């Protein structure tokens, strides 16, 4: 009987240890956000791996289309799309988007990977709290992904939504920072992140 009791306690402990958590760390929405509801929106996932880019863009676009939004994946419209390095290049990219009828952009990226050992943070790079430098789509926030080896892993993902029809300093209309700790699978990260982005449009 005592042996069964210990096994029960151990099973419960393992369930709690293996549970992943999803948290919306921070979000902001401007008063102009609702102007995107009747716009053509393109999903752009910043990822070095093409398959990861396609996977995230497809998942987010599919979810938003179910909410009756006009959404397209960037890898379908602009398969060779590259990140602009100068303000002139960025202006050309924005013009290219507008010429294609795109007025909304959802830009997603993995901002940071935090790994902890024995419950203590091994390392962390700062997460931006001030988004003034991202007020327009032409800004380049860069990649701050910093992986460290250890026992527990947290992924911090970012989604920035822009309305390209607004003045340049007012184009950023929505920000989401999502914290996903110890996901069971890569698919869990994608599904959780996708749901949070879609919820912004409800």
Helices and strands as residue ranges (DSSP letters): H 2-18, E 21-29, G 33-36, E 40-46, H 50-65, E 70-73, H 74-77, H 87-99, E 104-117, E 120-121, G 132-134, E 152-163, G 168-170, E 172-181, H 186-199
